[in-house]
Amino acid sequence: MNIARIIEGWAAHFPSKTALHFQGTDISYAQFWSRIDAATRNLDVEKGDRVAWLGYNSPEMLVLLFALARLGAILVPLNWRLAAAEHRAILEDCTPKFIFSDDEFKEHAGNLNVAAGTLTAGSNAECSGRDEDDVLIVYTSGTTGRPRGVVLSQSALLWNGFNAIHAHDLSQADHVLTALPMFHVGGLNNQTLPALLAGASVTLHPRFDPALWLADVAARRPTLSLLVPATLQAVIAHPAWAATDLSSLKMVNAGSMVVPDSLIRAFHARGVPVGQIYGCTETAPIATVLLKEDAVRKLGSAGKPALHCEVKLVDGEVWVRGPNVMRGYWNDPASTAAVLTPEGWFRTGDLARVDEEGYYWIMGRSKDVIISGGENIYPAELENVLADCAEIAEGAVIGIEDPKWGEAALACVVLQKNSHFTEKSVLALFQDRLAKFKHPRRVLFLDSLPRNAMGKVQKAELKRLVAGA
């Protein structure tokens, strides 16, 4: 059996119930299942094939996911914010048979050297997909700067769904408002898929817009939504925030490792508890959860291990084990072995402490990652760009506080002798090389980079230099 059976079941039991609402149109569970069934019969793919999706949030992406699950094939959702060169690197790694895209990205997708997908093949393929089959590859840049494909099975999505149902107190009676991008496991797997697995209804926004989020909270009366610090801030700062009726929300969950207390308190002041989900792409993502009952008392905590997860600290590092954990990185056994132990523990690279009641508190990241507006930025990617420039003798990238995005990238640069490079010249290096959200916001010029006895750049010292600048 495969995970699409659950949608088929809801369509049989509650055919007229709204599964999805998108841009003014309700799609019932019966209609949703009909689209999935038609797509299954008209997709020319075989078990194990990869199929890419490039586009904003839409019902078509979800239809494609469930159809591929029935066939035992794999969806590769692409981050639409990435540059073409980044997309090509991902596609060369996973070699999809087709790429589907929405109208906004048709031209871009046509330049990625992958055949355009259609739903008119009429293959009548056998539904051989099973829960144990891989169904999703989500790419996340590693500390080396090279994107790695996290492979998640249908079973991992199912068990993550059980964790989410517990975390969000989800039931058939709930109505989820999804505004975060579904090319991330946060937007796709944190509430959206679990809501459908639970028989709830989902209002789907193509992309996040604080005005639309507030308007739909007031008009459509959702019970749950998921935000990250940058979107929490955007909602709170919007002129309609104070006047919008938020009373339908039984809870808002924050899907980020560390959320500023001020943002949480702003929602609490409006009577809306803010829970917390801690995890990462490799854990599908739910590893620990802060329930709404604990939201005020344990404000800022990442909560306790999810219902179907084991979590422990090893020398302060968070390790996670459970059926929701990835199978490994696509086509990368060395990177997989570096983070997955033989006993099945995933080493997150994040540091935490546990209080006397068993609640986890995330203290920082051992992985050198910057989280800006809910997006991961890995300094190695930016440092690779700096290293390619003959005008630059050496460079390093660190995260700095940013009032809008939480964090932003700062390039620390040592120029070659006689170079006349300016900050503008350095920032121009990233144009068309990396997605705009990854670009450094500032450049700090130095005579040399601080290094330890082994020659490694001391980024903590760089941060102190920046703080004192």
C-alpha positions as CSV (number, residue, x, y, z in Angstrom):
1,M,0.0,0.0,0.0
2,N,1.1,3.6,-0.6
3,I,0.3,6.9,1.1
4,A,-2.2,7.9,-1.6
5,R,-4.6,5.3,-0.2
6,I,-5.4,7.8,2.6
7,I,-6.7,10.4,0.2
8,E,-8.7,7.7,-1.5
9,G,-10.1,6.7,1.8
10,W,-11.2,10.2,2.7
11,A,-12.7,10.6,-0.7
12,A,-14.8,7.5,-0.1
13,H,-15.9,8.5,3.4
14,F,-16.3,12.3,3.0
15,P,-16.4,12.9,-0.8
16,S,-17.8,16.5,-0.6
17,K,-15.5,17.7,2.2
18,T,-13.0,20.4,1.1
19,A,-9.5,19.0,0.9
20,L,-7.9,22.1,-0.6
21,H,-8.9,25.8,-1.2
22,F,-6.8,27.6,-3.7
23,Q,-7.3,31.0,-5.2
24,G,-11.1,31.1,-4.5
25,T,-11.8,27.5,-5.5
26,D,-12.7,24.6,-3.2
27,I,-11.4,21.2,-4.2
28,S,-13.3,18.4,-2.4
29,Y,-11.6,15.1,-1.4
30,A,-13.5,13.3,-4.2
31,Q,-12.2,15.9,-6.8
32,F,-8.7,15.7,-5.3
33,W,-8.7,11.9,-5.6
34,S,-10.0,12.1,-9.1
35,R,-7.2,14.3,-10.1
36,I,-4.6,12.0,-8.5
37,D,-6.1,9.0,-10.2
38,A,-6.1,10.7,-13.6
39,A,-2.5,11.8,-13.1
40,T,-1.5,8.3,-12.1
41,R,-2.9,6.8,-15.3
42,N,-1.3,9.5,-17.5
43,L,2.2,9.8,-16.1
44,D,4.8,8.0,-18.3
45,V,7.1,7.1,-15.4
46,E,8.2,3.8,-13.8
47,K,9.1,2.8,-10.3
48,G,12.1,4.7,-9.0
49,D,12.0,7.5,-11.7
50,R,12.5,11.0,-10.5
51,V,10.2,13.9,-11.5
52,A,11.0,17.5,-10.7
53,W,8.5,20.3,-9.9
54,L,9.3,24.0,-10.2
55,G,6.6,26.4,-9.2
56,Y,4.8,28.2,-6.4
57,N,2.5,26.3,-4.0
58,S,-0.4,24.7,-6.0
59,P,-2.8,21.8,-5.9
60,E,-0.9,20.4,-9.0
61,M,2.2,19.8,-6.9
62,L,0.3,17.8,-4.4
63,V,-1.5,15.8,-7.1
64,L,1.8,15.0,-8.6
65,L,3.3,13.9,-5.3
66,F,0.4,11.4,-4.6
67,A,0.4,10.1,-8.1
68,L,4.1,9.4,-8.0
69,A,3.6,7.7,-4.7
70,R,1.1,5.3,-6.3
71,L,3.7,4.5,-9.0
72,G,6.6,4.2,-6.7
73,A,8.3,7.2,-8.3
74,I,10.0,10.2,-6.6
75,L,9.2,13.9,-6.5
76,V,12.0,16.4,-6.5
77,P,10.6,19.9,-5.6
78,L,12.9,22.7,-6.6
79,N,13.4,25.9,-4.7
80,W,12.1,28.5,-7.2
81,R,14.4,31.1,-5.5
82,L,17.5,29.4,-6.8
83,A,19.5,30.5,-9.8
84,A,19.5,28.5,-13.0
85,A,23.1,27.2,-12.4
86,E,22.0,25.9,-9.0
87,H,19.0,24.2,-10.5
88,R,21.2,22.5,-13.1
89,A,23.5,21.2,-10.5
90,I,20.6,19.6,-8.7
91,L,19.1,18.1,-11.8
92,E,22.4,16.7,-13.0
93,D,22.7,14.9,-9.6
94,C,19.2,13.3,-9.5
95,T,18.6,13.0,-13.3
96,P,14.8,13.4,-13.4
97,K,12.9,12.0,-16.3
98,F,10.6,15.0,-16.5
99,I,10.2,18.5,-15.0
100,F,6.8,20.0,-14.4
101,S,6.4,23.7,-13.8
102,D,3.7,26.3,-13.4
103,D,3.2,29.1,-15.9
104,E,5.4,31.5,-14.0
105,F,8.5,29.2,-14.5
106,K,7.8,27.6,-17.9
107,E,10.6,29.5,-19.6
108,H,13.1,29.0,-16.8
109,A,12.3,25.2,-16.7
110,G,12.7,25.0,-20.5
111,N,16.4,26.0,-20.1
112,L,17.3,23.3,-17.6
113,N,17.9,20.5,-20.1
114,V,15.2,18.2,-18.7
115,A,12.1,17.1,-20.7
116,A,8.9,18.9,-19.9
117,G,6.4,16.7,-18.1
118,T,2.9,16.1,-19.4
119,L,-0.2,14.3,-18.1
120,T,-1.3,13.0,-21.5
121,A,0.9,10.0,-21.9
122,G,-1.9,7.5,-21.2
123,S,0.5,4.9,-19.9
124,N,-2.0,3.1,-17.6
125,A,1.0,2.3,-15.4
126,E,0.6,-0.3,-12.6
127,C,0.2,1.2,-9.2
128,S,3.2,-0.6,-7.6
129,G,4.2,2.0,-5.1
130,R,4.6,0.9,-1.5
131,D,5.1,2.6,1.9
132,E,8.7,1.5,1.9
133,D,9.5,3.2,-1.4
134,D,11.3,6.5,-1.7
135,V,8.9,9.3,-2.7
136,L,10.7,12.6,-2.0
137,I,14.2,14.1,-2.6
138,V,14.6,17.5,-1.1
139,Y,17.9,19.3,-1.8
140,T,19.7,21.1,1.0
141,S,23.2,22.6,0.6
142,G,25.8,21.0,2.8
143,T,28.7,22.5,4.6
144,T,30.8,21.9,1.5
145,G,28.6,24.2,-0.5
146,R,27.4,21.3,-2.7
147,P,23.7,20.6,-2.7
148,R,22.7,17.2,-1.2
149,G,19.5,15.4,-1.9
150,V,17.7,14.2,1.3
151,V,15.8,11.0,0.4
152,L,12.5,10.4,2.3
153,S,10.4,7.3,2.0
154,Q,6.6,7.2,1.9
155,S,6.8,5.6,5.4
156,A,8.9,8.6,6.6
157,L,6.2,11.0,5.5
158,L,3.6,8.9,7.1
159,W,5.3,8.7,10.5
160,N,6.2,12.4,10.3
161,G,2.5,12.9,9.7
162,F,1.7,11.1,12.9
163,N,4.3,13.3,14.7
164,A,2.6,16.4,13.2
165,I,-0.9,15.3,14.2
166,H,0.3,15.1,17.8
167,A,2.3,18.3,17.6
168,H,-0.5,20.4,16.1
169,D,-3.4,18.5,17.8
170,L,-4.7,17.9,14.3
171,S,-8.1,16.3,13.5
172,Q,-10.7,16.2,10.8
173,A,-12.2,19.3,12.3
174,D,-9.1,21.4,11.6
175,H,-8.4,23.9,8.8
176,V,-4.8,24.6,8.0
177,L,-3.6,27.8,6.3
178,T,-0.4,27.1,4.3
179,A,1.7,30.0,3.1
180,L,5.3,28.7,3.5
181,P,6.8,27.2,0.3
182,M,6.3,23.5,-0.2
183,F,9.7,23.0,-1.8
184,H,10.8,22.9,1.8
185,V,9.9,20.0,4.2
186,G,8.5,22.7,6.5
187,G,5.9,24.0,4.1
188,L,5.1,20.5,2.8
189,N,5.5,18.1,5.6
190,N,5.0,20.1,8.8
191,Q,1.2,20.8,8.4
192,T,0.1,20.5,4.8
193,L,0.5,16.8,4.2
194,P,-0.4,15.9,7.8
195,A,-3.6,17.9,7.5
196,L,-4.6,15.9,4.4
197,L,-3.6,12.6,6.1
198,A,-5.8,13.6,9.0
199,G,-8.8,14.5,6.7
200,A,-8.6,18.2,7.6
201,S,-8.9,21.1,5.1
202,V,-6.1,23.2,3.7
203,T,-6.2,26.7,2.4
204,L,-3.1,27.0,0.1
205,H,-1.4,30.3,-0.7
206,P,0.9,30.3,-3.8
207,R,3.5,32.2,-1.7
208,F,3.6,34.1,1.5
209,D,2.0,37.5,1.6
210,P,1.3,39.0,5.1
211,A,-1.7,40.9,3.9
212,L,-3.2,37.8,2.3
213,W,-2.4,35.7,5.4
214,L,-4.1,38.2,7.7
215,A,-7.1,38.6,5.3
216,D,-7.6,34.8,5.1
217,V,-7.3,34.3,8.8
218,A,-10.1,36.8,9.2
219,A,-12.3,35.5,6.3
220,R,-11.6,31.8,6.1
221,R,-11.2,31.2,9.8
222,P,-8.3,28.6,9.9
223,T,-7.5,26.9,13.1
224,L,-3.7,26.3,12.5
225,S,-0.9,27.9,10.5
226,L,2.9,27.6,10.4
227,L,5.3,30.6,10.2
228,V,9.0,31.2,10.5
229,P,10.6,34.2,12.2
230,A,10.7,36.4,9.1
231,T,7.0,35.8,8.3
232,L,6.0,36.2,12.0
233,Q,7.7,39.6,11.9
234,A,6.1,40.5,8.6
235,V,2.6,39.7,9.9
236,I,3.1,41.6,13.2
237,A,4.5,44.7,11.3
238,H,1.6,44.8,8.8
239,P,-0.9,47.7,9.3
240,A,-3.8,45.2,9.5
241,W,-2.3,43.2,12.4
242,A,-4.0,45.0,15.3
243,A,-7.4,45.0,13.7
244,T,-7.5,41.4,12.3
245,D,-9.6,38.9,14.2
246,L,-7.3,36.0,15.1
247,S,-9.8,34.2,17.3
248,S,-10.1,31.2,15.0
249,L,-6.5,30.2,15.5
250,K,-6.1,27.6,18.3
251,M,-2.4,27.8,17.7
252,V,0.4,29.0,15.4
253,N,3.5,26.9,15.1
254,A,6.9,28.4,14.5
255,G,9.0,26.2,12.2
256,S,12.5,27.4,13.0
257,M,15.3,26.5,15.3
258,V,15.4,29.7,17.3
259,V,12.5,32.2,17.4
260,P,12.9,35.6,19.0
261,D,10.8,35.8,22.2
262,S,9.4,39.2,21.2
263,L,7.7,37.7,18.2
264,I,6.2,34.9,20.3
265,R,5.0,37.3,22.9
266,A,3.3,39.5,20.3
267,F,1.1,36.5,19.3
268,H,0.5,35.5,22.9
269,A,-0.7,39.0,23.6
270,R,-3.4,38.5,21.0
271,G,-4.4,35.2,22.6
272,V,-2.7,32.9,20.1
273,P,-0.3,30.3,21.5
274,V,2.9,29.8,19.6
275,G,4.2,26.3,19.5
276,Q,7.6,25.2,18.3
277,I,8.8,22.5,15.8
278,Y,12.4,21.7,15.9
279,G,14.0,19.5,13.2
280,C,15.6,19.6,9.8
281,T,15.1,18.3,6.2
282,E,16.8,15.0,7.2
283,T,14.1,14.4,9.9
284,A,11.2,15.1,7.6
285,P,11.3,17.6,9.6
286,I,9.6,17.0,13.0
287,A,12.0,15.9,15.8
288,T,10.8,17.8,18.9
289,V,7.6,19.7,19.6
290,L,6.4,22.3,22.0
291,L,2.7,21.8,22.5
292,K,0.2,24.6,22.8
293,E,-0.3,23.7,26.5
294,D,3.3,24.5,27.2
295,A,3.6,27.5,24.8
296,V,3.5,30.2,27.5
297,R,5.2,28.3,30.4
298,K,8.1,27.1,28.2
299,L,8.4,30.1,25.8
300,G,11.5,29.7,23.6
301,S,11.9,26.0,24.2
302,A,12.0,23.4,21.4
303,G,9.8,21.2,23.5
304,K,10.1,17.4,24.0
305,P,10.8,14.6,21.5
306,A,8.0,14.0,19.0
307,L,5.7,11.1,19.7
308,H,7.4,8.7,17.3
309,C,11.0,10.0,17.7
310,E,13.9,9.3,20.0
311,V,16.2,12.3,20.8
312,K,19.4,12.4,22.8
313,L,22.4,14.6,23.4
314,V,25.8,13.3,22.7
315,D,28.5,15.8,23.9
316,G,25.8,18.5,23.6
317,E,24.9,17.6,20.0
318,V,21.3,16.6,19.2
319,W,20.9,13.1,17.8
320,V,17.6,11.9,16.4
321,R,16.3,8.4,15.6
322,G,12.9,7.3,14.3
323,P,11.0,6.1,11.2
324,N,10.7,9.7,10.0
325,V,14.5,10.0,9.5
326,M,15.9,10.1,5.9
327,R,17.1,7.0,4.2
328,G,20.3,8.9,3.3
329,Y,21.6,11.5,0.8
330,W,21.0,10.7,-2.9
331,N,24.0,9.3,-4.6
332,D,26.2,10.3,-1.7
333,P,27.2,7.4,0.6
334,A,30.1,9.3,2.2
335,S,28.0,12.2,3.4
336,T,25.3,9.7,4.6
337,A,27.8,7.7,6.6
338,A,29.1,11.0,8.2
339,V,25.7,11.8,9.8
340,L,23.9,8.4,10.1
341,T,25.2,6.0,12.7
342,P,24.9,2.2,12.1
343,E,22.3,2.2,14.9
344,G,20.1,4.7,12.9
345,W,20.9,7.9,14.8
346,F,21.0,11.1,12.8
347,R,23.6,13.6,14.0
348,T,22.0,17.0,13.5
349,G,25.1,19.1,14.2
350,D,22.9,21.3,16.5
351,L,23.7,22.0,20.1
352,A,21.1,21.9,22.9
353,R,20.5,21.5,26.6
354,V,17.7,19.6,28.4
355,D,16.1,21.1,31.5
356,E,14.9,19.2,34.6
357,E,11.5,18.6,33.0
358,G,12.9,17.1,29.8
359,Y,12.4,20.1,27.6
360,Y,15.0,20.8,24.9
361,W,16.5,24.2,24.4
362,I,18.5,24.8,21.3
363,M,21.7,26.6,22.0
364,G,23.3,27.1,18.6
365,R,24.6,25.3,15.6
366,S,27.8,23.4,15.2
367,K,27.1,23.4,11.5
368,D,28.2,26.6,9.9
369,V,24.7,27.7,8.7
370,I,23.0,31.0,8.5
371,I,19.2,31.0,8.7
372,S,17.8,34.1,6.9
373,G,14.0,34.4,6.6
374,G,13.6,30.7,7.2
375,E,16.0,29.9,4.4
376,N,19.3,28.1,5.0
377,I,22.5,29.8,3.7
378,Y,25.7,27.8,3.9
379,P,28.8,30.0,4.0
380,A,30.7,27.5,1.9
381,E,28.6,28.3,-1.1
382,L,29.4,32.0,-0.8
383,E,33.0,31.4,0.0
384,N,33.4,29.4,-3.2
385,V,32.3,32.5,-5.1
386,L,34.8,34.7,-3.3
387,A,37.6,32.1,-4.0
388,D,36.9,32.3,-7.7
389,C,37.8,36.0,-7.9
390,A,41.4,36.9,-8.7
391,E,41.0,40.2,-6.9
392,I,40.4,38.5,-3.6
393,A,43.3,37.0,-1.6
394,E,41.0,35.3,1.0
395,G,37.4,35.5,2.1
396,A,35.1,34.1,4.7
397,V,31.4,34.5,5.3
398,I,29.6,34.7,8.7
399,G,26.0,35.4,9.8
400,I,25.1,38.7,11.4
401,E,21.9,39.8,13.1
402,D,19.3,41.4,10.7
403,P,16.2,43.1,12.0
404,K,14.0,41.9,9.1
405,W,15.4,38.4,8.3
406,G,16.8,37.3,11.6
407,E,20.2,36.7,10.1
408,A,22.0,37.8,7.0
409,A,25.3,36.9,5.4
410,L,28.4,39.2,5.8
411,A,31.5,38.7,3.5
412,C,34.8,39.2,5.2
413,V,37.3,39.9,2.5
414,V,41.1,40.4,2.2
415,L,42.0,42.0,-1.2
416,Q,45.0,41.3,-3.3
417,K,47.7,44.0,-3.2
418,N,46.9,46.9,-5.5
419,S,43.3,45.8,-5.9
420,H,40.7,48.5,-6.2
421,F,37.7,46.3,-5.5
422,T,34.8,48.1,-3.6
423,E,31.9,46.7,-1.7
424,K,29.8,47.0,-4.8
425,S,32.4,45.0,-6.8
426,V,32.3,42.2,-4.3
427,L,28.5,42.0,-4.1
428,A,28.3,41.9,-7.9
429,L,30.2,38.6,-7.9
430,F,27.1,36.8,-6.6
431,Q,24.8,38.1,-9.3
432,D,23.5,35.1,-11.4
433,R,25.6,32.7,-9.4
434,L,23.4,32.3,-6.3
435,A,19.9,33.0,-5.3
436,K,19.4,36.6,-4.2
437,F,18.5,35.7,-0.6
438,K,21.9,34.1,-0.2
439,H,23.9,37.2,-1.3
440,P,25.9,39.0,1.5
441,R,24.2,42.2,2.8
442,R,27.5,43.7,3.6
443,V,31.2,43.4,3.0
444,L,33.9,43.9,5.7
445,F,37.4,44.5,4.4
446,L,40.3,43.2,6.5
447,D,44.0,43.1,6.3
448,S,43.9,39.4,7.2
449,L,41.6,36.7,8.5
450,P,42.1,35.5,12.0
451,R,43.2,31.9,12.0
452,N,44.1,29.2,14.6
453,A,47.3,27.2,14.7
454,M,46.0,24.8,12.2
455,G,45.2,27.6,9.7
456,K,41.4,27.4,10.1
457,V,39.6,30.7,10.0
458,Q,38.2,31.6,13.4
459,K,34.7,32.7,12.7
460,A,33.9,33.5,16.3
461,E,36.7,36.0,16.2
462,L,35.3,37.5,13.0
463,K,32.0,37.9,14.7
464,R,33.7,39.8,17.6
465,L,35.5,42.0,15.1
466,V,32.1,42.8,13.4
467,A,30.5,43.5,16.7
468,G,33.2,46.0,17.6
469,A,33.3,47.6,14.1
